[in-house]
Amino acid sequence: MSKTGLRSVITLFAVFALCTCIDPYYPKLKGYESLLVVDGLITDENSSYAIKLSRTLQEQNATPDIVSDATVFITDDTHNTSYLKNHGGGIYKSDSLNFRGSTGKRYTLHILTGNGNEYESDACTMQSVPDIDSIYYDRDQELVNNGTESLIGARIYLDSKTGDADQYFRWSFAETWKFRLPTAKKYDYIDSTTIIPVTSVKQYCWKSRKSDEILIHSANSGPNEHIGKQPIFFIATDNSDRLMIEYSILVNQYSISKKEYDFWDNMKRTDESGGDIFASQPFSVLSNIHNINDPKERVLGYFQVSALKQRRIFITNNALYRLNLTYYHYPECIRIEDGPEISKMKFDDIYAMYCINSDYSFIEPEYNSETGKLEFLVFARPECANCELTGTSTKPDFWIDPY
């Protein structure tokens, strides 16, 4: 083995040892170079498009530095120029009234940073994308923990038709679901003689999440190839509150270039988390953005250009019956009942012990059914008492209640 090869093996061993220690050490690397990170997508959707700019930091868990002093604009192959407005936080947005992507056109992203560097993307053609035929779900299982455990649940699938031969696809999705807390706060405790109902019980809320999975497909079997039963997302019903009441998923379908497909495919192969594409991106995954005055400078991220098709479905908790799946139960939402007969304290002292001296919420009183006398005070964890701590009580505009 050559000396260079030996050094490489030693280096890899050292990195492995650092990454598998109980207390890993992240050394300060000499000659470290902060890299520009670009995250942006434009489609033919009638909306504002956003480009996010930041720079990497040497510390592994550090929050990336935002780039707040750039000039960002997009040009097309018909010599139109559209400037993006700085919205702060490294976010630059287009004006939906003045700019909208169009299939067949070629778009180039331009970035002028405050330190005088000028970056430019490859010219990207916005390709058309076929409609999504259907989105549906079925009972399935998924292996976790290196295949040692199997989860049962519902998997969401997509059917579509391809357009041209050798077309490449990417999917993303946004989830929203309604959930219910079993121990929501219903009363306010003033003292043992004054316990009043709250004006708004925070029992029902909605949660939302955008996908971070890398979902791509190469349709190279010829024109009009049918994409059937493409897996989109798996819900382990006894581990998630998504199907407690009603669940909605909006799937986005993009038609991407071969080069962008290779970018995402490399990311999928090298980043097993399938999550934040900039968290541990290897330098071998090339961007389509370059410093025009210094081609050797590395840039992270990809300027994405694609037409967009969307489709939404709603899934109610009736699906659990049809698929013979189990319901989710909050394991942490336990009712704690306490009273003078249990703790040998007065009600005011019991309330103070849980709600003032400890992090609990008062839920409701319990009275003796025969005498009507106050018997217990009921407590629960705050996240089990107020659904707005983990969601929002504002109903989404698109939401359709099932009943």
C-alpha positions in Angstrom: 0.0 0.0 0.0 1.3 3.5 -0.8 2.0 6.1 1.8 -0.9 8.2 0.6 -3.2 5.2 0.8 -2.0 4.4 4.3 -2.6 7.9 5.4 -6.1 7.8 4.0 -6.9 4.7 5.9 -5.5 6.2 9.1 -7.5 9.3 8.6 -10.7 7.3 8.0 -10.1 5.3 11.1 -9.5 8.4 13.2 -12.8 10.0 11.9 -14.7 6.8 12.6 -13.3 6.7 16.1 -14.2 10.3 16.7 -17.7 9.8 15.5 -18.3 6.7 17.6 -17.0 7.9 20.9 -19.4 8.5 23.7 -18.1 12.1 23.9 -17.0 13.0 20.3 -14.4 15.6 19.8 -14.8 17.9 16.8 -11.4 19.5 16.1 -10.9 23.0 14.7 -9.6 22.3 11.2 -6.9 24.4 9.7 -7.7 26.1 6.5 -11.4 25.6 7.0 -13.5 27.4 4.3 -17.0 28.6 4.9 -19.1 27.7 2.0 -22.1 29.4 0.4 -25.3 27.4 0.8 -28.2 28.0 -1.7 -31.6 26.5 -1.3 -34.2 27.5 -3.9 -37.0 26.3 -6.1 -39.1 28.0 -8.8 -42.1 26.4 -10.4 -45.0 27.4 -12.6 -47.2 27.9 -9.6 -48.8 31.3 -9.1 -47.0 32.1 -5.9 -43.9 33.8 -4.5 -40.7 31.8 -4.8 -38.0 31.9 -2.2 -34.2 31.6 -2.3 -32.5 31.0 1.0 -28.8 31.9 1.4 -26.5 30.9 4.3 -22.9 29.9 5.0 -21.6 26.8 6.7 -19.8 27.0 10.0 -17.0 24.7 11.2 -18.9 23.5 14.3 -21.0 20.5 13.4 -24.2 21.6 15.3 -23.9 25.3 14.8 -26.7 27.2 13.1 -25.5 28.3 9.6 -24.7 32.0 9.1 -27.4 33.8 7.1 -26.4 35.8 4.1 -28.4 39.0 4.5 -26.5 41.4 2.2 -26.9 39.8 -1.2 -28.5 40.9 -4.4 -30.5 38.1 -6.0 -32.2 38.0 -9.4 -33.3 35.5 -12.0 -33.0 35.8 -15.7 -34.6 33.7 -18.5 -33.7 32.9 -22.1 -35.8 35.8 -23.4 -33.7 38.4 -21.5 -36.2 39.1 -18.7 -34.8 39.9 -15.3 -36.7 39.5 -12.0 -35.1 40.8 -8.8 -36.0 39.1 -5.5 -36.7 41.1 -2.4 -34.7 40.7 0.8 -37.1 39.5 3.5 -34.5 39.0 6.2 -33.2 35.8 7.7 -31.3 35.0 4.5 -34.6 34.7 2.6 -35.1 36.4 -0.8 -38.5 36.2 -2.4 -39.9 37.0 -5.9 -43.0 39.1 -6.5 -45.8 36.8 -7.6 -47.4 39.6 -9.6 -44.3 40.2 -11.7 -42.7 36.8 -12.1 -44.0 33.3 -12.7 -42.2 30.3 -14.1 -43.2 29.0 -17.4 -42.6 25.5 -18.9 -40.1 25.4 -21.8 -38.1 28.5 -20.6 -34.6 28.4 -19.2 -33.8 30.2 -16.0 -30.6 31.2 -14.4 -30.1 32.3 -10.8 -27.7 35.2 -10.0 -26.3 36.1 -6.6 -24.1 39.1 -5.8 -22.9 38.9 -2.2 -21.8 41.9 -0.1 -18.2 40.9 -0.2 -18.1 41.3 -4.0 -18.5 37.6 -5.0 -20.7 36.8 -8.0 -22.4 33.4 -8.3 -24.4 32.0 -11.2 -26.4 28.8 -11.7 -26.4 26.7 -14.8 -29.3 27.6 -17.1 -32.2 25.3 -16.1 -35.1 24.4 -18.3 -38.5 24.2 -16.7 -39.9 20.9 -17.9 -43.6 20.0 -18.0 -44.9 17.5 -15.6 -47.9 15.2 -15.9 -50.9 15.1 -13.6 -51.0 12.9 -10.6 -53.6 10.2 -11.3 -54.4 9.3 -7.7 -53.1 9.2 -4.1 -54.2 6.3 -1.9 -53.2 4.2 1.1 -53.0 0.7 2.2 -51.9 -1.4 5.2 -48.1 -2.0 5.3 -45.2 -2.6 7.6 -41.8 -1.0 7.9 -38.6 -2.3 9.4 -36.7 -0.1 11.9 -33.7 -0.4 14.2 -31.6 -2.1 11.6 -34.4 -4.5 10.7 -34.9 -5.8 14.2 -38.3 -4.2 14.7 -41.4 -4.1 12.5 -43.9 -1.3 12.6 -47.5 -1.8 11.3 -49.3 1.1 9.8 -50.6 2.8 6.6 -48.5 3.6 3.7 -49.4 6.4 1.2 -48.9 5.7 -2.5 -49.1 7.7 -5.7 -50.0 6.8 -9.3 -49.0 9.0 -12.2 -48.2 8.9 -15.9 -44.9 10.0 -17.2 -44.5 12.4 -20.0 -41.5 12.2 -22.3 -39.1 9.3 -22.4 -36.2 9.4 -19.9 -38.1 11.8 -17.6 -37.1 12.2 -14.0 -39.3 12.9 -11.1 -39.1 14.2 -7.5 -41.8 14.4 -4.9 -42.3 16.4 -1.7 -45.3 16.6 0.5 -46.9 18.7 3.3 -48.8 17.0 6.1 -51.6 18.4 8.3 -53.6 16.5 10.9 -56.1 17.2 13.6 -55.5 15.7 17.0 -57.2 15.6 20.4 -55.6 15.7 23.8 -57.2 13.3 26.4 -56.4 15.5 29.4 -57.1 19.1 28.2 -57.4 21.8 30.8 -61.1 22.6 31.5 -61.0 24.6 34.7 -59.0 27.3 36.5 -58.3 26.8 40.2 -58.6 29.9 42.4 -59.1 28.2 45.7 -61.0 25.2 47.0 -64.3 27.1 46.9 -63.7 28.9 43.6 -63.0 26.6 40.6 -64.2 28.1 37.3 -64.5 26.8 33.7 -61.9 28.1 31.2 -63.3 30.2 28.4 -61.6 28.1 25.7 -60.6 24.5 26.1 -57.5 23.8 24.1 -58.3 20.1 23.3 -58.4 20.0 19.5 -55.6 21.4 17.4 -53.8 20.8 14.1 -50.2 19.9 13.4 -48.3 20.4 10.2 -45.0 19.2 8.8 -43.1 19.5 5.5 -41.3 16.4 4.1 -37.6 16.0 4.4 -37.4 12.7 2.6 -35.7 12.4 -0.8 -38.2 10.9 -3.1 -37.1 10.5 -6.7 -37.8 8.3 -9.7 -36.2 7.6 -13.1 -38.8 6.8 -15.8 -36.5 5.5 -18.5 -38.7 2.8 -20.0 -40.1 5.0 -22.7 -42.9 7.5 -23.1 -46.1 7.2 -21.2 -44.6 4.8 -18.7 -47.0 4.3 -15.8 -45.8 5.1 -12.3 -47.7 2.8 -10.1 -47.8 2.5 -6.3 -44.9 4.9 -5.8 -44.3 4.9 -2.0 -44.6 8.4 -0.5 -44.9 8.1 3.3 -45.5 5.6 6.0 -47.5 6.2 9.2 -47.0 3.8 12.1 -50.5 4.3 13.5 -49.8 3.2 17.1 -46.7 5.5 17.3 -48.3 8.7 15.8 -51.4 10.8 16.4 -51.7 11.5 12.7 -54.8 9.3 12.2 -56.4 10.1 15.6 -59.2 12.1 13.9 -58.3 13.2 10.4 -55.2 13.5 8.3 -54.4 15.3 5.1 -51.4 15.1 2.8 -50.6 17.4 -0.2 -48.2 15.8 -2.6 -46.1 17.9 -5.0 -44.8 16.3 -8.2 -41.8 17.8 -10.0 -40.2 17.0 -13.3 -36.4 17.4 -13.0 -33.4 17.2 -15.2 -30.9 14.3 -15.3 -28.3 16.4 -13.6 -30.7 17.3 -10.7 -31.8 13.7 -10.4 -28.1 12.7 -10.0 -27.7 15.4 -7.4 -30.6 14.0 -5.3 -29.6 10.4 -6.0 -26.1 11.1 -4.6 -27.6 12.9 -1.6 -29.8 9.9 -0.9 -26.9 7.5 -1.2 -24.5 9.5 1.0 -26.9 11.0 3.6 -28.8 8.1 5.2 -30.9 10.5 7.2 -32.6 11.7 4.0 -33.1 15.0 5.9 -31.5 18.4 5.8 -29.5 18.2 2.6 -27.0 20.7 3.9 -26.2 19.1 7.3 -23.5 16.7 6.2 -23.3 17.1 2.4 -20.1 15.5 1.0 -18.1 17.6 -1.5 -18.6 14.9 -4.1 -22.2 16.0 -4.5 -21.9 18.8 -7.0 -24.0 21.9 -7.1 -25.2 23.6 -10.3 -24.2 27.0 -8.8 -20.7 28.5 -9.3 -18.6 31.5 -8.5 -18.0 32.9 -11.9 -14.7 34.5 -10.9 -13.4 31.5 -9.0 -14.7 28.2 -10.5 -12.8 26.2 -7.9 -14.9 27.6 -5.0 -17.3 25.0 -3.7 -21.0 25.9 -3.4 -23.6 23.7 -1.6 -27.2 23.3 -2.7 -29.0 23.3 -5.9 -31.1 25.8 -7.9 -34.2 23.8 -8.7 -36.5 24.6 -11.6 -39.6 22.5 -12.4 -43.3 22.6 -13.3 -45.5 21.5 -10.5 -48.6 19.3 -10.1 -50.3 18.8 -6.8 -52.9 16.5 -5.3 -54.4 16.3 -1.8 -56.2 13.6 0.0 -57.9 13.3 3.4 -57.8 10.2 5.5 -60.2 9.8 8.5 -59.8 7.6 11.5 -62.2 5.2 9.9 -59.3 3.9 7.9 -58.0 2.3 11.1 -61.1 0.0 11.2 -60.9 -0.8 7.5 -57.2 -1.7 7.7 -57.4 -3.4 11.1 -54.8 -1.0 12.6 -54.5 0.1 16.2 -55.2 3.5 17.6 -52.6 5.8 19.1 -52.7 6.6 22.8 -50.6 9.3 24.4 -48.4 7.4 26.8 -47.2 10.6 28.6 -50.7 12.1 29.1 -51.6 10.6 32.5 -54.2 12.0 34.8 -52.9 12.6 38.3 -55.6 12.7 41.0 -54.7 14.1 44.4 -56.7 15.1 47.4 -56.5 15.5 51.2 -57.2 11.8 51.7 -54.2 10.9 49.6 -51.5 13.5 50.4 -52.8 14.6 53.7 -52.6 18.2 52.6 -55.1 21.0 52.0 -56.3 21.6 48.4 -54.5 24.9 48.2 -51.2 23.2 49.2 -51.8 20.4 46.7 -52.4 22.9 43.9 -49.2 24.8 44.9 -47.2 21.5 44.9 -48.2 20.6 41.4 -48.7 23.9 39.6 -46.4 26.3 41.4 -43.5 24.2 42.6 -43.7 21.6 39.8 -44.4 21.9 36.1 -48.0 20.6 35.9 -51.3 22.0 34.9 -54.5 21.9 36.8 -57.1 20.1 34.6 -60.4 19.8 36.5 -61.9 19.1 39.9 -63.6 15.8 40.9 -66.5 15.8 43.2 -68.1 13.0 45.2 -71.1 11.8 43.2 -73.2 11.4 46.4 -72.3 14.4 48.5 -71.2 16.8 45.8 -68.1 17.6 48.0 -64.8 18.4 46.3 -62.7 15.2 46.5 -59.8 15.4 44.1 -57.8 17.8 42.0 -56.7 16.5 38.6 -53.3 17.4 37.0 -51.4 16.6 33.9 -48.3 17.7 32.0 -48.7 21.1 30.2 -48.3 19.6 26.8 -51.2 17.3 27.6 -53.4 20.1 28.9 -53.0 22.7 26.1 -52.8 21.5 22.5 -51.4 24.8 21.3 -48.1 23.8 22.9 -47.6 21.3 20.1 -50.0 22.5 17.4 -52.3 25.3 16.5 -56.0 25.8 17.3 -56.5 27.8 14.1 -58.3 25.6 11.5 -56.4 25.6 8.1 -58.2 27.2 5.2 -58.3 24.0 3.2 -59.5 21.8 6.0 -62.7 19.8 5.5 -64.1 18.2 8.6 -65.3 14.6 8.0 -68.4 14.7 10.2 
